[in-house]
Amino acid sequence: MAAIASPYGFKPVNLIGGLPYAGSTRMIPIASGFGTNIYNGSLVYVLAAGTLAVATSTGADATTNGFPTGTTNTGCVGVFVGCSYTNPSTKQKVFAQYWPTGTVASDAVAYVVDDDRAVFQVQSAGSVTQAALGANFFLSAAQSTSTGSTFTGNSTTAVVAGSSAVTTTAAFRCVGFVDVVGFSTVGDAFTDILVKFNPGYHSYSNAVGL
């Protein structure tokens, strides 16, 4: 519930303009042995080698092209929602909620919501009022190998709380609120909001090359 801190990462709900999200994803390779957990709902980007990585900045500064640090990236490509790979021990195909760090699998692929028009539900790290509609937000803390639960496989990423903390270079725009009677409402202690990528933070809306 939005009355308690229970962040769950970014969950796709629809497309900008109210069009339904039909569950489409893009498959992007994960390098065998990639050494960071990638949780469902985490923000991800593509490395220069063409494989997936977790975004490890807050997205507060446009000069980092969204989240990844360095200059050989094109910004975030979207949100990770699962993966598949051949288990190195059992040799069975696995469809997983999250990527376990260090897994050795040459056929590993991630499923990524990469539509730059996608609207995502995310929890804030504090109360957000109606006045924040249209304000810009960034992550409350950089994502890391521990930004999630290996039990549920879900991310625990959240965004900053309140419009007073945002800047014009932040990664996301608040386009709405989750208002469900008995569950979530505007101004709750840990408000659930709806956001979309701001131009320049999504890989498909900037011109930075690999």
N, CA, C and O of each residue as an XYZ file, in Angstrom:
840
protein
N       0.836     -1.199      0.000
C       0.000      0.000      0.000
C       0.867      1.244      0.000
O       2.020      1.199      0.429
N       0.319      2.362     -0.482
C       1.078      3.604     -0.587
C       1.268      4.288      0.759
O       1.928      5.324      0.840
N       0.695      3.718      1.818
C       0.895      4.289      3.152
C       2.185      3.790      3.783
O       2.616      4.313      4.810
N       2.803      2.783      3.179
C       4.063      2.253      3.689
C       5.082      2.216      2.554
O       4.710      2.169      1.381
N       6.363      2.236      2.903
C       7.416      2.175      1.896
C       7.540      0.736      1.397
O       8.017     -0.139      2.119
N       7.117      0.503      0.181
C       7.198     -0.827     -0.418
C       7.496     -0.693     -1.911
O       6.700     -1.138     -2.739
N       8.625     -0.089     -2.263
C       8.936      0.156     -3.676
C       9.056     -1.133     -4.472
O       9.493     -2.157     -3.948
N       8.671     -1.078     -5.729
C       8.583     -2.267     -6.573
C       9.159     -2.028     -7.966
O       8.902     -2.808     -8.883
N       9.931     -0.964     -8.133
C      10.481     -0.670     -9.445
C       9.464     -0.042    -10.365
O       8.478      0.537     -9.910
N       9.698     -0.153    -11.655
C       8.839      0.449    -12.676
C       7.964     -0.628    -13.310
O       8.466     -1.627    -13.824
N       6.640     -0.409    -13.267
C       5.691     -1.358    -13.827
C       4.937     -0.713    -14.990
O       4.258      0.293    -14.784
N       5.033     -1.262    -16.212
C       4.326     -0.669    -17.351
C       2.817     -0.800    -17.192
O       2.317     -1.867    -16.836
N       2.087      0.293    -17.458
C       0.632      0.262    -17.318
C      -0.093      0.602    -18.617
O      -1.116     -0.005    -18.933
N       0.427      1.562    -19.367
C      -0.159      1.883    -20.663
C       0.816      2.735    -21.459
O       1.981      2.869    -21.083
N       0.344      3.308    -22.554
C       1.165      4.200    -23.362
C       0.650      5.619    -23.211
O      -0.512      5.826    -22.863
N       1.500      6.592    -23.468
C       1.085      7.973    -23.367
C      -0.095      8.204    -24.316
O      -0.081      7.727    -25.450
N      -1.086      8.914    -23.866
C      -2.310      9.095    -24.640
C      -3.397      8.133    -24.230
O      -4.515      8.203    -24.741
N      -3.079      7.214    -23.293
C      -4.083      6.289    -22.781
C      -4.193      4.986    -23.538
O      -5.019      4.144    -23.187
N      -3.377      4.791    -24.577
C      -3.425      3.531    -25.303
C      -2.993      2.388    -24.387
O      -2.102      2.573    -23.559
N      -3.603      1.218    -24.518
C      -3.259      0.108    -23.622
C      -1.863     -0.440    -23.899
O      -1.407     -0.457    -25.042
N      -1.190     -0.887    -22.838
C       0.074     -1.599    -23.002
C      -0.258     -3.070    -23.177
O      -0.879     -3.678    -22.305
N       0.153     -3.644    -24.303
C      -0.247     -5.007    -24.648
C       0.777     -6.056    -24.245
O       0.636     -7.227    -24.595
N       1.809     -5.646    -23.510
C       2.777     -6.619    -23.025
C       3.954     -6.862    -23.954
O       4.733     -7.786    -23.722
N       4.102     -6.065    -24.992
C       5.192     -6.285    -25.933
C       6.537     -5.925    -25.308
O       6.646     -4.967    -24.543
N       7.557     -6.711    -25.648
C       8.915     -6.489    -25.146
C       9.911     -6.718    -26.280
O       9.575     -7.289    -27.317
N      11.134     -6.263    -26.061
C      12.223     -6.559    -26.976
C      13.230     -7.450    -26.263
O      13.512     -7.262    -25.080
N      13.771     -8.425    -26.995
C      14.765     -9.334    -26.432
C      16.161     -8.768    -26.683
O      16.535     -8.494    -27.823
N      16.930     -8.595    -25.599
C      18.273     -8.038    -25.684
C      19.227     -8.993    -24.964
O      18.940     -9.414    -23.844
N      20.347     -9.340    -25.582
C      21.263    -10.304    -24.949
C      21.842     -9.801    -23.629
O      22.064     -8.604    -23.451
N      22.080    -10.729    -22.714
C      22.832    -10.474    -21.481
C      24.139    -11.246    -21.608
O      24.129    -12.431    -21.939
N      25.243    -10.596    -21.351
C      26.538    -11.263    -21.473
C      26.648    -12.402    -20.474
O      26.287    -12.242    -19.308
N      27.142    -13.544    -20.918
C      27.372    -14.672    -20.019
C      28.290    -14.242    -18.882
O      29.355    -13.668    -19.111
N      27.861    -14.528    -17.648
C      28.642    -14.161    -16.470
C      28.452    -12.726    -16.020
O      29.155    -12.269    -15.119
N      27.506    -11.995    -16.632
C      27.296    -10.592    -16.230
C      27.144    -10.504    -14.717
O      26.318    -11.204    -14.130
N      27.944     -9.642    -14.084
C      28.120     -9.698    -12.644
C      27.268     -8.791    -11.800
O      27.725     -8.324    -10.756
N      26.042     -8.522    -12.212
C      25.121     -7.719    -11.405
C      23.719     -8.307    -11.501
O      23.266     -8.648    -12.594
N      23.029     -8.428    -10.372
C      21.621     -8.822    -10.425
C      20.833     -7.789    -11.228
O      21.062     -6.587    -11.098
N      19.907     -8.263    -12.058
C      18.985     -7.363    -12.758
C      17.576     -7.773    -12.349
O      17.118     -8.867    -12.680
N      16.897     -6.894    -11.634
C      15.587     -7.240    -11.084
C      14.450     -6.746    -11.975
O      14.595     -5.769    -12.710
N      13.325     -7.436    -11.895
C      12.133     -7.038    -12.632
C      11.702     -5.634    -12.198
O      11.459     -5.391    -11.016
N      11.609     -4.719    -13.154
C      11.266     -3.332    -12.850
C      12.460     -2.408    -12.804
O      12.316     -1.223    -12.506
N      13.661     -2.943    -13.099
C      14.882     -2.131    -13.097
C      15.067     -1.409    -14.429
O      14.645     -1.896    -15.478
N      15.699     -0.252    -14.368
C      16.046      0.490    -15.574
C      17.347     -0.058    -16.132
O      18.292     -0.322    -15.389
N      17.388     -0.226    -17.448
C      18.545     -0.859    -18.081
C      18.982     -0.080    -19.315
O      18.232      0.723    -19.869
N      20.230     -0.346    -19.730
C      20.736      0.268    -20.950
C      21.605     -0.742    -21.680
O      21.880     -1.827    -21.167
N      22.041     -0.375    -22.893
C      22.841     -1.274    -23.714
C      24.298     -0.842    -23.694
O      24.619      0.317    -23.957
N      25.175     -1.789    -23.378
C      26.606     -1.529    -23.369
C      27.142     -1.397    -24.791
O      26.462     -1.754    -25.752
N      28.356     -0.888    -24.919
C      28.972     -0.737    -26.234
C      29.090     -2.079    -26.957
O      29.098     -2.125    -28.187
N      29.181     -3.179    -26.185
C      29.279     -4.510    -26.786
C      27.941     -5.027    -27.292
O      27.886     -6.085    -27.918
N      26.853     -4.288    -27.027
C      25.532     -4.691    -27.493
C      24.784     -5.582    -26.535
O      23.808     -6.221    -26.928
N      25.217     -5.644    -25.275
C      24.538     -6.450    -24.262
C      23.979     -5.548    -23.162
O      24.335     -4.373    -23.063
N      23.109     -6.113    -22.349
C      22.344     -5.329    -21.385
C      23.102     -5.098    -20.086
O      23.901     -5.934    -19.665
N      22.841     -3.944    -19.446
C      23.405     -3.626    -18.136
C      22.399     -2.823    -17.331
O      21.493     -2.204    -17.890
N      22.565     -2.836    -16.003
C      21.707     -2.062    -15.111
C      22.174     -0.609    -15.082
O      23.372     -0.344    -14.983
N      21.243      0.325    -15.168
C      21.565      1.741    -15.054
C      21.903      2.052    -13.601
O      21.130      1.727    -12.701
N      23.045      2.676    -13.370
C      23.523      2.854    -12.001
C      23.708      4.307    -11.600
O      24.538      4.604    -10.742
N      22.963      5.205    -12.192
C      22.936      6.597    -11.754
C      21.497      6.937    -11.403
O      20.598      6.137    -11.662
N      21.261      8.100    -10.824
C      19.893      8.459    -10.412
C      19.093      9.088    -11.535
O      17.876      9.229    -11.416
N      19.749      9.471    -12.629
C      19.029     10.146    -13.697
C      18.685     11.581    -13.367
O      17.743     12.145    -13.922
N      19.457     12.177    -12.453
C      19.198     13.556    -12.045
C      19.865     14.560    -12.969
O      19.532     15.745    -12.931
N      20.799     14.112    -13.795
C      21.601     15.014    -14.609
C      21.634     14.528    -16.047
O      22.100     13.425    -16.330
N      21.139     15.356    -16.948
C      21.064     14.965    -18.349
C      22.426     14.741    -18.977
O      22.511     14.083    -20.014
N      23.506     15.267    -18.384
C      24.819     15.120    -18.984
C      25.308     13.679    -18.969
O      26.265     13.346    -19.667
N      24.666     12.819    -18.183
C      25.043     11.409    -18.178
C      24.129     10.602    -19.095
O      24.104      9.374    -19.015
N      23.380     11.275    -19.965
C      22.481     10.609    -20.903
C      21.440      9.750    -20.186
O      21.048      8.696    -20.689
N      21.008     10.186    -19.048
C      19.984      9.442    -18.326
C      20.527      8.810    -17.084
O      20.465      9.405    -16.008
N      21.066      7.602    -17.202
C      21.527      6.893    -16.024
C      22.932      6.337    -16.126
O      23.708      6.504    -15.185
N      23.304      5.682    -17.225
C      24.643      5.109    -17.250
C      25.713      6.186    -17.194
O      25.527      7.269    -17.749
N      26.824      5.909    -16.538
C      27.940      6.846    -16.524
C      28.840      6.582    -17.721
O      28.789      5.506    -18.317
N      29.655      7.552    -18.070
C      30.548      7.394    -19.200
C      29.967      7.974    -20.475
O      28.888      8.566    -20.457
N      30.671      7.810    -21.571
C      30.275      8.443    -22.822
C      30.006      7.464    -23.950
O      29.766      7.885    -25.082
N      30.042      6.166    -23.670
C      29.844      5.182    -24.734
C      28.497      4.489    -24.606
O      28.395      3.275    -24.785
N      27.474      5.257    -24.297
C      26.139      4.678    -24.193
C      25.134      5.592    -24.874
O      25.456      6.723    -25.240
N      23.945      5.107    -25.037
C      22.896      5.891    -25.668
C      21.717      6.116    -24.746
O      20.598      6.324    -25.216
N      21.945      6.079    -23.434
C      20.861      6.281    -22.481
C      20.116      5.000    -22.199
O      20.436      3.948    -22.753
N      19.120      5.087    -21.336
C      18.341      3.900    -20.982
C      17.522      3.411    -22.174
O      16.970      4.205    -22.936
N      17.456      2.109    -22.317
C      16.655      1.537    -23.378
C      15.256      1.180    -22.876
O      14.342      0.990    -23.679
N      15.082      1.085    -21.556
C      13.761      0.780    -21.023
C      13.812      0.087    -19.678
O      14.720      0.317    -18.879
N      12.819     -0.772    -19.433
C      12.648     -1.446    -18.141
C      12.704     -2.962    -18.325
O      12.023     -3.529    -19.180
N      13.523     -3.595    -17.510
C      13.695     -5.046    -17.525
C      12.491     -5.717    -16.865
O      12.087     -5.333    -15.767
N      11.909     -6.737    -17.546
C      10.751     -7.437    -16.981
C      10.931     -8.954    -16.970
O       9.951     -9.697    -16.914
N      12.177     -9.412    -17.024
C      12.428    -10.843    -16.945
C      13.496    -11.273    -17.937
O      13.999    -10.465    -18.717
N      13.837    -12.563    -17.897
C      14.875    -13.063    -18.787
C      14.728    -14.568    -18.971
O      13.940    -15.220    -18.286
N      15.491    -15.095    -19.895
C      15.560    -16.541    -20.081
C      17.000    -16.936    -20.363
O      17.764    -16.168    -20.947
N      17.368    -18.154    -19.938
C      18.713    -18.669    -20.148
C      18.725    -20.164    -19.831
O      17.807    -20.679    -19.193
N      19.758    -20.844    -20.278
C      19.918    -22.251    -19.944
C      20.678    -22.360    -18.629
O      21.805    -21.878    -18.517
N      20.064    -22.990    -17.638
C      20.702    -23.151    -16.332
C      21.996    -23.948    -16.486
O      21.980    -25.060    -17.014
N      23.122    -23.382    -16.026
C      24.405    -24.076    -16.236
C      24.525    -25.387    -15.478
O      25.355    -26.223    -15.837
N      23.723    -25.594    -14.438
C      23.795    -26.830    -13.648
C      22.866    -27.909    -14.181
O      23.274    -29.053    -14.382
N      21.596    -27.527    -14.411
C      20.595    -28.519    -14.837
C      20.502    -28.664    -16.349
O      19.959    -29.649    -16.850
N      21.033    -27.678    -17.078
C      20.965    -27.624    -18.545
C      19.539    -27.462    -19.056
O      19.246    -27.737    -20.220
N      18.651    -27.010    -18.161
C      17.265    -26.762    -18.539
C      17.056    -25.282    -18.844
O      17.703    -24.414    -18.259
N      16.142    -25.015    -19.770
C      15.800    -23.638    -20.097
C      15.023    -23.018    -18.947
O      14.067    -23.612    -18.450
N      15.428    -21.825    -18.522
C      14.810    -21.141    -17.388
C      14.198    -19.828    -17.867
O      14.828    -19.076    -18.610
N      12.981    -19.561    -17.443
C      12.347    -18.255    -17.661
C      12.216    -17.619    -16.283
O      11.438    -18.085    -15.450
N      12.974    -16.560    -16.044
C      13.165    -16.057    -14.692
C      12.656    -14.637    -14.511
O      12.602    -13.845    -15.452
N      12.284    -14.339    -13.269
C      11.834    -13.004    -12.886
C      13.001    -12.023    -12.854
O      12.829    -10.836    -13.131
N      14.196    -12.524    -12.513
C      15.368    -11.650    -12.444
C      16.603    -12.396    -12.926
O      16.616    -13.624    -13.012
N      17.654    -11.614    -13.243
C      18.925    -12.201    -13.665
C      19.838    -12.341    -12.450
O      20.177    -11.335    -11.826
N      20.248    -13.576    -12.095
C      21.154    -13.772    -10.960
C      22.596    -13.447    -11.366
O      23.097    -13.956    -12.369
N      23.241    -12.613    -10.591
C      24.597    -12.185    -10.899
C      25.539    -13.359    -11.149
O      25.522    -14.357    -10.430
N      26.362    -13.212    -12.190
C      27.392    -14.204    -12.473
C      26.937    -15.455    -13.190
O      27.744    -16.359    -13.407
N      25.667    -15.540    -13.569
C      25.178    -16.744    -14.248
C      25.908    -16.946    -15.577
O      26.007    -16.027    -16.390
N      26.405    -18.137    -15.780
C      27.114    -18.456    -17.023
C      26.134    -19.114    -17.989
O      25.717    -20.254    -17.784
N      25.773    -18.391    -19.036
C      24.817    -18.894    -20.017
C      24.987    -18.112    -21.317
O      24.758    -16.903    -21.351
N      25.380    -18.787    -22.363
C      25.659    -18.111    -23.628
C      24.384    -17.693    -24.364
O      24.439    -16.894    -25.299
N      23.234    -18.233    -23.941
C      21.977    -17.933    -24.636
C      21.083    -16.972    -23.835
O      19.890    -16.870    -24.121
N      21.636    -16.272    -22.846
C      20.820    -15.416    -21.972
C      20.277    -14.202    -22.728
O      21.013    -13.506    -23.429
N      18.984    -13.968    -22.572
C      18.355    -12.779    -23.146
C      17.429    -12.141    -22.118
O      16.814    -12.829    -21.303
N      17.342    -10.833    -22.169
C      16.431    -10.078    -21.307
C      15.195     -9.687    -22.090
O      15.239     -9.527    -23.310
N      14.084     -9.534    -21.371
C      12.852     -9.011    -21.959
C      12.688     -7.589    -21.430
O      12.589     -7.369    -20.223
N      12.662     -6.638    -22.345
C      12.708     -5.227    -21.974
C      11.532     -4.478    -22.596
O      11.268     -4.599    -23.792
N      10.830     -3.703    -21.770
C       9.807     -2.779    -22.277
C      10.562     -1.553    -22.786
O      11.023     -0.730    -21.995
N      10.686     -1.434    -24.099
C      11.559     -0.403    -24.666
C      10.804      0.702    -25.396
O      11.429      1.559    -26.020
N       9.484      0.701    -25.332
C       8.698      1.747    -25.996
C       8.899      3.077    -25.279
O       8.596      3.187    -24.091
N       9.406      4.089    -25.981
C       9.659      5.370    -25.312
C       8.376      6.138    -25.019
O       8.424      7.214    -24.423
N       7.220      5.596    -25.434
C       5.928      6.201    -25.087
C       5.300      5.546    -23.863
O       4.224      5.951    -23.425
N       5.969      4.534    -23.309
C       5.381      3.769    -22.214
C       5.226      4.612    -20.949
O       6.068      5.454    -20.636
N       4.141      4.368    -20.238
C       3.885      4.994    -18.930
C       4.069      3.910    -17.865
O       3.542      2.804    -17.987
N       4.826      4.250    -16.820
C       5.141      3.283    -15.772
C       4.609      3.746    -14.419
O       4.620      4.936    -14.102
N       4.142      2.776    -13.628
C       3.785      3.040    -12.238
C       5.022      2.811    -11.386
O       5.734      1.824    -11.567
N       5.279      3.742    -10.441
C       6.436      3.630     -9.565
C       6.097      4.295     -8.237
O       5.312      5.243     -8.201
N       6.677      3.810     -7.158
C       6.428      4.431     -5.856
C       7.474      5.506     -5.578
O       8.638      5.366     -5.951
N       7.045      6.578     -4.919
C       7.979      7.622     -4.505
C       8.512      7.305     -3.110
O       7.927      6.516     -2.368
N       9.627      7.933     -2.774
C      10.236      7.708     -1.463
C       9.614      8.584     -0.386
O      10.145      8.666      0.721
N       8.500      9.238     -0.689
C       7.789     10.086      0.255
C       6.499     10.573     -0.367
O       6.084     10.072     -1.413
N       5.869     11.530      0.254
C       4.571     12.019     -0.213
C       4.712     12.911     -1.447
O       5.614     13.746     -1.525
N       3.806     12.720     -2.410
C       3.742     13.552     -3.620
C       2.320     14.094     -3.731
O       1.359     13.324     -3.707
N       2.182     15.392     -3.850
C       0.859     16.014     -3.907
C       0.420     16.247     -5.345
O       1.202     16.072     -6.280
N      -0.830     16.640     -5.512
C      -1.390     16.905     -6.832
C      -0.595     17.972     -7.581
O      -0.536     17.960     -8.811
N       0.016     18.895     -6.833
C       0.782     19.979     -7.446
C       1.985     19.470     -8.227
O       2.558     20.213     -9.024
N       2.380     18.212     -8.014
C       3.540     17.645     -8.705
C       3.201     17.077    -10.078
O       4.090     16.617    -10.794
N       1.930     17.105    -10.450
C       1.560     16.637    -11.785
C       2.301     17.478    -12.824
O       2.209     18.705    -12.813
N       3.034     16.818    -13.721
C       3.814     17.521    -14.724
C       5.228     17.838    -14.287
O       6.025     18.327    -15.089
N       5.564     17.568    -13.015
C       6.921     17.815    -12.519
C       7.853     16.689    -12.944
O       7.413     15.604    -13.327
N       9.138     16.968    -12.870
C      10.148     15.984    -13.236
C      10.713     15.286    -12.004
O      10.851     15.888    -10.940
N      11.040     13.998    -12.170
C      11.523     13.174    -11.062
C      12.753     12.386    -11.489
O      12.956     12.126    -12.675
N      13.570     12.009    -10.514
C      14.661     11.081    -10.757
C      14.653     10.029     -9.658
O      13.828     10.097     -8.748
N      15.555      9.062     -9.728
C      15.565      7.973     -8.750
C      16.005      8.468     -7.387
O      16.841      9.367     -7.283
N      15.438      7.877     -6.335
C      15.798      8.286     -4.978
C      17.196      7.806     -4.613
O      17.841      8.384     -3.738
N      17.667      6.756     -5.274
C      19.024      6.243     -5.060
C      19.436      5.479     -6.307
O      18.595      4.921     -7.012
N      20.728      5.457     -6.571
C      21.228      4.731     -7.729
C      20.936      3.240     -7.590
O      21.045      2.683     -6.497
N      20.566      2.596     -8.693
C      20.341      1.157     -8.675
C      21.674      0.426     -8.521
O      22.711      0.894     -8.991
N      21.629     -0.712     -7.865
C      22.846     -1.507     -7.674
C      22.463     -2.975     -7.621
O      21.300     -3.335     -7.805
N      23.455     -3.818     -7.366
C      23.199     -5.258     -7.289
C      22.226     -5.622     -6.177
O      21.628     -6.698     -6.202
N      22.059     -4.713     -5.181
C      21.169     -5.009     -4.052
C      19.844     -4.252     -4.129
O      19.062     -4.283     -3.179
N      19.583     -3.572     -5.249
C      18.341     -2.816     -5.378
C      17.222     -3.738     -5.852
O      16.700     -3.598     -6.958
N      16.878     -4.666     -4.998
C      15.842     -5.617     -5.337
C      15.856     -6.786     -4.369
O      16.640     -6.813     -3.420
N      14.979     -7.753     -4.618
C      14.853     -8.921     -3.756
C      15.105    -10.182     -4.566
O      14.451    -10.408     -5.584
N      16.047    -11.004     -4.121
C      16.265    -12.279     -4.788
C      15.155    -13.276     -4.474
O      15.037    -14.305     -5.139
N      14.338    -12.976     -3.457
C      13.205    -13.843     -3.109
C      12.045    -13.636     -4.079
O      11.485    -14.605     -4.593
N      11.677    -12.363     -4.335
C      10.575    -12.077     -5.263
C      11.070    -11.870     -6.684
O      10.321    -12.062     -7.641
N      12.331    -11.477     -6.822
C      12.862    -11.146     -8.136
C      12.536     -9.745     -8.580
O      12.870     -9.358     -9.700
N      11.886     -8.966     -7.720
C      11.433     -7.631     -8.087
C      12.390     -6.540     -7.629
O      13.059     -6.670     -6.604
N      12.443     -5.477     -8.394
C      13.234     -4.306     -8.052
C      12.638     -3.590     -6.843
O      11.443     -3.700     -6.570
N      13.486     -2.857     -6.124
C      13.013     -1.978     -5.052
C      13.369     -0.514     -5.365
O      13.551      0.302     -4.461
N      13.462     -0.210     -6.643
C      13.748      1.155     -7.078
C      12.547      2.057     -6.817
O      11.402      1.659     -7.032
N      12.819      3.279     -6.348
C      11.779      4.293     -6.136
C      12.275      5.619     -6.697
O      13.452      5.762     -7.027
N      11.369      6.588     -6.801
C      11.755      7.917     -7.261
C      11.763      8.895     -6.094
O      11.267      8.590     -5.009
N      12.336     10.079     -6.331
C      12.378     11.098     -5.287
C      10.964     11.505     -4.877
O      10.001     11.266     -5.606
N      10.853     12.114     -3.717
C       9.547     12.516     -3.203
C       9.355     14.019     -3.319
O      10.184     14.795     -2.844
N       8.282     14.421     -3.939
C       7.898     15.828     -3.917
C       8.501     16.655     -5.032
O       9.661     16.460     -5.397
N       7.729     17.572     -5.571
C       8.177     18.401     -6.686
C       9.289     19.354     -6.284
O      10.018     19.844     -7.147
N       9.437     19.629     -4.993
C      10.476     20.558     -4.558
C      11.871     19.982     -4.773
O      12.859     20.716     -4.777
N      11.945     18.679     -4.950
C      13.257     18.038     -5.075
C      13.678     17.831     -6.525
O      14.780     17.342     -6.775
N      12.836     18.187     -7.480
C      13.135     17.847     -8.865
C      13.860     18.973     -9.584
O      13.878     20.113     -9.120
N      14.453     18.642    -10.711
C      15.114     19.626    -11.554
C      14.614     19.475    -12.977
O      13.946     18.497    -13.313
N      14.942     20.453    -13.811
C      14.497     20.397    -15.211
C      15.260     19.352    -16.006
O      14.877     19.046    -17.135
N      16.328     18.798    -15.451
C      17.099     17.775    -16.162
C      16.801     16.367    -15.671
O      17.502     15.432    -16.059
N      15.789     16.182    -14.835
C      15.486     14.860    -14.290
C      14.904     13.940    -15.352
O      14.374     14.392    -16.368
N      15.012     12.646    -15.100
C      14.753     11.645    -16.130
C      13.283     11.405    -16.450
O      12.958     11.001    -17.566
N      12.387     11.646    -15.493
C      10.984     11.265    -15.680
C      10.039     12.436    -15.472
O      10.331     13.365    -14.719
N       8.895     12.373    -16.155
C       7.831     13.346    -15.993
C       6.631     12.651    -15.361
O       6.203     11.595    -15.827
N       6.093     13.242    -14.303
C       4.877     12.703    -13.683
C       3.681     13.043    -14.563
O       3.405     14.216    -14.815
N       2.970     12.019    -15.032
C       1.811     12.231    -15.902
C       0.507     11.818    -15.234
O      -0.563     11.943    -15.830
N       0.589     11.322    -13.991
C      -0.637     10.930    -13.301
C      -0.339     10.263    -11.974
O       0.812     10.148    -11.553
N      -1.426      9.820    -11.317
C      -1.327      9.189    -10.001
C      -2.124      7.895     -9.983
O      -3.053      7.714    -10.771
N      -1.755      7.004     -9.084
C      -2.517      5.780     -8.872
C      -3.527      6.059     -7.769
O      -3.155      6.214     -6.606
N      -4.778      6.122     -8.125
C      -5.827      6.489     -7.164
C      -6.827      5.339     -7.064
O      -7.776      5.261     -7.844
N      -6.604      4.445     -6.092
C      -7.445      3.271     -5.900
C      -7.956      3.290     -4.465
O      -7.158      3.269     -3.527
N      -9.250      3.329     -4.284
C      -9.851      3.416     -2.949
C      -9.359      2.265     -2.067
O      -9.438      1.098     -2.449
N      -8.856      2.611     -0.891
C      -8.389      1.614      0.059
C      -6.986      1.116     -0.205
O      -6.462      0.295      0.547
N      -6.372      1.612     -1.276
C      -5.030      1.143     -1.610
C      -4.052      2.287     -1.808
O      -2.977      2.294     -1.209
N      -4.410      3.243     -2.632
C      -3.482      4.316     -2.984
C      -4.249      5.575     -3.342
O      -5.284      5.520     -4.006
N      -3.728      6.711     -2.893
C      -4.343      7.982     -3.255
C      -3.273      9.061     -3.304
O      -2.189      8.898     -2.743
N      -3.576     10.150     -3.967
C      -2.635     11.260     -4.098
C      -2.278     11.798     -2.711
O      -3.164     12.008     -1.883
N      -1.000     12.021     -2.457
C      -0.560     12.567     -1.182
C      -0.307     11.553     -0.098
O       0.020     11.925      1.029
N      -0.453     10.250     -0.416
C      -0.108      9.219      0.570
C       1.345      9.375      1.014
O       2.135     10.061      0.366
N       1.676      8.740      2.107
C       3.024      8.860      2.662
C       4.098      8.422      1.668
O       5.197      8.976      1.651
N       3.779      7.427      0.843
C       4.695      6.952     -0.200
C       3.875      6.805     -1.477
O       3.467      5.706     -1.851
N       3.648      7.917     -2.125
C       2.673      8.004     -3.208
C       3.091      7.190     -4.428
O       4.244      7.238     -4.857
N       2.136      6.443     -4.978
C       2.342      5.753     -6.252
C       1.999      6.720     -7.380
O       0.896      7.263     -7.427
N       2.954      6.931     -8.290
C       2.723      7.875     -9.377
C       2.933      7.193    -10.730
O       3.475      6.090    -10.806
N       2.501      7.861    -11.782
C       2.678      7.395    -13.154
C       3.665      8.317    -13.850
O       3.514      9.539    -13.811
N       4.677      7.733    -14.488
C       5.716      8.541    -15.109
C       6.035      8.036    -16.511
O       5.716      6.900    -16.862
N       6.669      8.894    -17.306
C       7.237      8.509    -18.592
C       8.636      9.090    -18.700
O       8.970     10.051    -18.008
N       9.460      8.503    -19.576
C      10.794      9.033    -19.817
C      10.717     10.429    -20.419
O       9.890     10.687    -21.293
N      11.576     11.326    -19.953
C      11.759     12.612    -20.618
C      12.679     12.421    -21.824
O      13.561     11.563    -21.791
N      12.487     13.214    -22.901
C      13.360     13.107    -24.071
C      14.827     13.285    -23.679
O      15.160     14.122    -22.840
N      15.683     12.499    -24.290
C      17.109     12.568    -24.006
C      17.578     11.521    -23.024
O      18.768     11.208    -22.975
N      16.656     10.968    -22.230
C      17.019      9.931    -21.263
C      16.775      8.541    -21.825
O      17.412      7.574    -21.406
N      15.861      8.444    -22.766
C      15.603      7.159    -23.395
C      16.513      7.013    -24.613
O      16.733      7.969    -25.357
N      17.030      5.821    -24.801
C      17.973      5.558    -25.887
C      17.422      5.957    -27.257
O      18.179      6.339    -28.149
N      16.089      5.866    -27.419
C      15.509      6.119    -28.733
C      15.182      7.597    -28.963
O      14.696      7.969    -30.031
N      15.449      8.437    -27.958
C      15.110      9.860    -28.110
C      16.320     10.772    -27.959
O      16.182     11.959    -27.664
N      17.515     10.203    -28.166
C      18.710     11.046    -28.226
C      19.612     10.541    -29.341
O      19.386      9.462    -29.890
N      20.612     11.303    -29.668
C      21.449     10.996    -30.817
C      22.875     10.607    -30.437
O      23.782     10.674    -31.266
N      23.070     10.201    -29.186
C      24.402      9.787    -28.752
C      24.703      8.406    -29.296
O      23.915      7.481    -29.102
N      25.815      8.252    -29.965
C      26.157      6.969    -30.566
C      27.046      6.143    -29.668
O      27.611      6.644    -28.696
N      27.164      4.862    -30.006
C      28.042      3.970    -29.264
C      29.496      4.233    -29.617
O      30.389      3.572    -29.086
